[in-house]
């Protein structure tokens, strides 16, 4: 045993031997590290790609995703790999995702970030309407999307007396945007300055709010509808007197009449024919 220990001691005391062993160990470590990196780089990772061409403003569904395995080295670090970050999003207005392409955060947006996306939230029988506002008329920017508002009207009667009352109530605010069309409450760091409230109205209410500002002495203001409830009642006119005042001071334009080739009203022509019969 002692002879063996002495032999090993003399072996490792040889500088040449120690140098060679050191070189071998370093080379072994370098090879191991290189081989690990190569193995890691070529190991496949599963990523989603577009199953077909996805057009601007198109909603991305689970059927639009196709999963493939690619070497990790060929996957862009910016590519999204989690379907929850993709499905339910929309292709950007100025973007298109070709078939087979990976998904990137820069090319997809939330629905509310789409240009004109608030229009998709309107009911089928509603007409889009915007109301000009500012910080003061929105009560220091306290009116937000999904809030409900009432429209009040100020006018003067024939005797010069000032009228002020609620005209329409329970209007659902869909969006609040600044003067450049950006959502006021979208930024998490800074709230913008409100310039427009966007909402939808049925035809009669829409016509009423469009006509009113053209009448001398008439002003419209919005006031937050009271009550912290998730959904208010139906939109309704609360003052027939104010509505009648608007109608009395504006002229209703008749619908286009259908004419024949000679310029004769078709409806009158058919009525005359029936009378003669």
Backbone torsions as a table, in degrees:
resi	resn	phi	psi	omega
1	UNK	NA	-42.6	-179.6
2	UNK	-64.8	-37.7	178.9
3	UNK	-63.9	-38.4	179.6
4	UNK	-65.1	-43.7	180.0
5	UNK	-64.2	-38.4	179.4
6	UNK	-66.7	-38.7	179.6
7	UNK	-65.6	-41.5	179.3
8	UNK	-66.6	-37.3	179.2
9	UNK	-64.5	-42.6	178.8
10	UNK	-67.6	-32.8	-178.2
11	UNK	-66.3	-47.3	-177.7
12	UNK	-78.8	-14.3	176.7
13	UNK	-81.3	-9.1	177.2
14	UNK	-78.4	117.6	-176.0
15	UNK	-61.8	-35.9	-179.9
16	UNK	-64.7	-41.0	179.8
17	UNK	-64.8	-44.4	-179.9
18	UNK	-62.0	-40.3	179.6
19	UNK	-63.7	-44.4	-179.8
20	UNK	-63.5	-42.7	179.5
21	UNK	-63.2	-39.7	179.0
22	UNK	-62.2	-42.7	179.4
23	UNK	-64.5	-42.3	179.9
24	UNK	-61.9	-43.3	-179.5
25	UNK	-64.7	-43.6	179.7
26	UNK	-62.6	-44.8	178.4
27	UNK	-61.8	-38.8	178.6
28	UNK	-64.0	-42.2	178.3
29	UNK	-65.6	-41.3	178.2
30	UNK	-62.7	-42.0	179.5
31	UNK	-64.7	-41.7	-179.7
32	UNK	-63.4	-43.7	-180.0
33	UNK	-66.0	-42.6	179.6
34	UNK	-63.6	-44.5	-179.1
35	UNK	-64.7	-37.8	178.7
36	UNK	-64.5	-42.0	-179.8
37	UNK	-66.6	-40.7	179.0
38	UNK	-63.9	-44.3	-179.2
39	UNK	-63.5	-41.6	-179.8
40	UNK	-67.0	-37.7	-177.5
41	UNK	-70.2	-35.0	-176.6
42	UNK	-93.0	-9.8	176.6
43	UNK	-62.6	132.6	-176.4
44	UNK	-72.6	145.9	172.8
45	UNK	-123.1	149.9	-176.5
46	UNK	-95.3	123.4	-178.5
47	UNK	-132.8	150.5	175.8
48	UNK	-86.9	141.2	174.2
49	UNK	-130.6	165.4	-179.4
50	UNK	-70.4	127.7	179.8
51	UNK	-75.0	-19.3	177.9
52	UNK	-156.4	173.7	177.1
53	UNK	-63.7	128.7	179.3
54	UNK	-109.5	123.5	-173.2
55	UNK	-89.0	162.0	179.0
56	UNK	-55.6	138.5	178.1
57	UNK	66.9	15.4	178.1
58	UNK	-85.0	135.8	176.4
59	UNK	-73.5	139.5	-178.5
60	UNK	-98.3	121.6	179.0
61	UNK	-109.6	172.0	-179.3
62	UNK	-62.8	-29.3	179.4
63	UNK	-72.4	-13.8	178.4
64	UNK	-84.8	-3.9	-179.3
65	UNK	-103.0	138.7	173.6
66	UNK	-128.4	129.9	-175.7
67	UNK	-96.4	132.1	178.8
68	UNK	-134.0	160.5	175.3
69	UNK	-103.0	128.8	178.7
70	UNK	-131.9	151.4	173.9
71	UNK	-59.0	139.2	-176.1
72	UNK	-58.6	-33.0	-177.8
73	UNK	-66.2	-24.0	-177.9
74	UNK	-93.5	-3.1	178.9
75	UNK	-87.5	128.2	176.9
76	UNK	-67.2	134.0	-179.0
77	UNK	-62.4	-22.7	-178.5
78	UNK	-87.9	-6.2	-178.9
79	UNK	-72.1	141.4	179.5
80	UNK	-81.1	137.3	-178.8
81	UNK	-118.2	-5.7	-178.8
82	UNK	-107.0	122.7	-176.7
83	UNK	-63.1	-28.3	-179.7
84	UNK	-65.1	-21.1	178.0
85	UNK	-87.9	-0.9	-175.4
86	UNK	-120.2	-52.2	-176.2
87	UNK	-64.1	132.6	-178.3
88	UNK	94.3	-10.6	175.9
89	UNK	-86.4	177.1	179.9
90	UNK	-127.1	147.8	175.0
91	UNK	-68.3	136.7	-178.0
92	UNK	-59.0	157.6	-177.8
93	UNK	-58.5	-40.2	-177.3
94	UNK	-103.7	23.7	-177.3
95	UNK	-122.7	161.0	171.0
96	UNK	-148.1	136.4	-178.9
97	UNK	-109.2	107.7	-178.1
98	UNK	-68.9	158.2	177.1
99	UNK	-58.4	132.4	178.5
100	UNK	87.8	-4.2	-179.1
101	UNK	-83.4	147.7	173.5
102	UNK	-72.9	166.8	-179.4
103	UNK	-101.5	139.0	-179.6
104	UNK	-128.9	145.1	-178.5
105	UNK	-60.4	-28.1	-177.5
106	UNK	-72.3	-16.2	-176.3
107	UNK	-107.9	-1.6	178.0
108	UNK	-126.0	149.8	-176.6
109	UNK	-138.5	165.0	171.9
110	UNK	-75.2	158.7	-176.6
111	UNK	-57.5	-40.2	-177.1
112	UNK	-70.2	-13.6	179.2
113	UNK	-89.1	-6.8	179.1
114	UNK	-72.0	144.4	176.5
115	UNK	-65.5	123.2	179.4
116	UNK	71.8	16.2	-176.9
117	UNK	-65.7	-23.8	-179.6
118	UNK	-62.8	-23.9	179.5
119	UNK	-64.4	-29.0	-178.9
120	UNK	-71.8	-12.2	-178.9
121	UNK	-90.7	-4.0	179.8
122	UNK	-74.4	148.3	172.1
123	UNK	-72.2	162.3	-174.2
124	UNK	-59.9	-33.9	-176.1
125	UNK	-97.0	12.1	-178.0
126	UNK	-100.1	148.1	177.3
127	UNK	-109.1	134.0	-179.3
128	UNK	-67.0	141.1	-178.8
129	UNK	-143.2	141.8	174.4
130	UNK	-124.1	147.4	-177.3
131	UNK	-123.2	125.2	179.9
132	UNK	-72.3	131.9	-178.7
133	UNK	-140.8	178.5	172.9
134	UNK	-150.2	-171.6	-177.8
135	UNK	-62.2	-35.7	-177.4
136	UNK	-72.0	-48.3	-175.7
137	UNK	-73.5	-12.8	174.3
138	UNK	-101.6	17.2	177.2
139	UNK	56.0	56.9	-179.6
140	UNK	59.1	44.4	174.9
141	UNK	64.6	37.9	-179.1
142	UNK	-95.1	-5.0	176.9
143	UNK	-92.7	120.5	-175.3
144	UNK	-120.6	165.3	174.3
145	UNK	-56.1	142.1	-177.6
146	UNK	78.8	0.1	169.9
147	UNK	-78.7	166.5	176.6
148	UNK	-117.4	141.6	-177.5
149	UNK	-128.7	161.6	171.0
150	UNK	-116.6	146.7	175.6
151	UNK	-104.8	122.5	178.5
152	UNK	-106.4	152.8	-175.1
153	UNK	-128.4	136.1	174.4
154	UNK	-115.9	134.7	179.7
155	UNK	-154.8	170.6	176.8
156	UNK	-118.7	135.9	178.5
157	UNK	-82.7	-175.3	-175.7
158	UNK	-63.9	-23.4	-179.9
159	UNK	-92.7	4.7	179.1
160	UNK	83.7	7.3	177.8
161	UNK	-79.7	139.5	-177.5
162	UNK	-83.0	129.7	174.3
163	UNK	-107.8	139.4	175.8
164	UNK	-147.2	121.3	-178.6
165	UNK	-162.0	168.0	179.9
166	UNK	-75.5	128.5	-178.6
167	UNK	-97.5	-53.4	-179.9
168	UNK	-134.6	141.4	179.7
169	UNK	-128.5	166.1	176.2
170	UNK	66.8	42.6	177.8
171	UNK	-90.2	126.6	-177.8
172	UNK	-84.2	117.5	178.6
173	UNK	-78.2	124.3	-178.1
174	UNK	-94.0	-39.2	-177.5
175	UNK	-149.3	152.2	173.4
176	UNK	-127.1	117.6	-174.5
177	UNK	-124.6	157.1	176.6
178	UNK	-87.9	-173.6	-174.8
179	UNK	-66.7	-18.3	178.5
180	UNK	-96.8	3.4	177.8
181	UNK	88.7	8.4	179.8
182	UNK	-89.0	146.5	178.8
183	UNK	-65.4	126.8	-175.7
184	UNK	-65.4	-38.8	-173.6
185	UNK	-99.9	11.5	-176.5
186	UNK	-76.2	-39.7	-177.7
187	UNK	-68.8	132.7	-179.9
188	UNK	-81.8	-15.8	-176.1
189	UNK	-99.7	-33.7	-174.8
190	UNK	-145.3	133.4	178.6
191	UNK	-89.9	133.3	-178.0
192	UNK	-78.9	178.9	179.2
193	UNK	-95.9	121.0	-176.1
194	UNK	-68.6	139.7	176.4
195	UNK	-129.2	-26.7	-177.5
196	UNK	-142.6	139.0	166.6
197	UNK	-103.8	132.9	-179.0
198	UNK	-113.0	134.7	176.7
199	UNK	-157.7	173.5	-179.9
200	UNK	-117.4	146.2	-178.8
201	UNK	-136.4	149.9	171.2
202	UNK	-67.2	161.1	-170.7
203	UNK	-53.1	-46.2	-176.9
204	UNK	-63.0	-43.8	-179.4
205	UNK	-69.3	-38.6	178.0
206	UNK	-59.3	-48.8	-179.6
207	UNK	-60.0	-39.9	-178.8
208	UNK	-62.0	-45.7	-178.0
209	UNK	-73.3	-26.6	177.1
210	UNK	-73.8	-40.5	-176.1
211	UNK	-73.2	-39.0	-170.5
212	UNK	-54.1	-47.0	-176.7
213	UNK	-64.7	-17.0	179.5
214	UNK	-81.5	-7.5	178.8
215	UNK	-88.6	128.5	-179.8
216	UNK	-56.8	132.5	176.3
217	UNK	84.6	0.7	-179.2
218	UNK	-99.5	131.1	175.3
219	UNK	-129.4	144.7	176.5
220	UNK	-116.5	139.8	176.9
221	UNK	-134.4	152.2	177.0
222	UNK	-105.7	142.2	179.4
223	UNK	-133.6	132.6	178.8
224	UNK	-56.7	134.6	177.1
225	UNK	-73.4	131.9	-176.0
226	UNK	-71.6	156.3	174.5
227	UNK	103.2	125.1	179.6
228	UNK	-92.8	73.8	178.6
229	UNK	-121.9	151.1	-175.3
230	UNK	-66.2	-29.5	-178.0
231	UNK	-146.9	129.0	-179.6
232	UNK	-85.9	-174.9	179.2
233	UNK	-78.6	-171.5	179.6
234	UNK	-69.7	152.1	174.3
235	UNK	-65.7	135.6	-178.6
236	UNK	-155.5	153.5	174.1
237	UNK	-79.7	129.1	-176.3
238	UNK	-102.3	-7.5	180.0
239	UNK	-140.1	104.7	175.8
240	UNK	-65.9	-29.2	-179.7
241	UNK	-63.0	-45.6	179.5
242	UNK	-68.2	-39.1	177.8
243	UNK	-63.1	-43.8	179.0
244	UNK	-63.8	-33.7	179.3
245	UNK	-64.4	-41.3	178.3
246	UNK	-64.7	-46.2	-178.8
247	UNK	-64.1	-35.8	-177.5
248	UNK	-71.5	-23.1	-177.1
249	UNK	-106.2	12.4	176.5
250	UNK	-135.4	162.4	-178.2
251	UNK	-113.3	127.8	177.5
252	UNK	-79.7	128.9	179.5
253	UNK	-86.7	125.3	179.9
254	UNK	-67.6	153.3	178.0
255	UNK	-68.2	156.2	179.3
256	UNK	-58.9	133.6	178.4
257	UNK	-91.2	142.7	-179.7
258	UNK	-80.4	123.3	-178.4
259	UNK	-108.7	152.7	173.2
260	UNK	-90.5	-172.9	-175.4
261	UNK	-63.8	-22.2	-179.6
262	UNK	-95.3	4.3	178.7
263	UNK	83.3	10.0	179.8
264	UNK	-87.0	136.3	179.0
265	UNK	-60.5	122.9	-176.1
266	UNK	-64.1	-39.3	-178.4
267	UNK	-64.1	-46.6	178.8
268	UNK	-63.5	-37.5	-179.4
269	UNK	-62.8	-42.9	-179.1
270	UNK	-70.2	-36.1	178.1
271	UNK	-66.4	-40.5	178.6
272	UNK	-63.9	-38.9	179.4
273	UNK	-62.4	-39.8	179.7
274	UNK	-69.1	-37.0	179.5
275	UNK	-64.8	-39.6	-178.7
276	UNK	-68.2	-31.6	179.3
277	UNK	-70.3	NA	NA
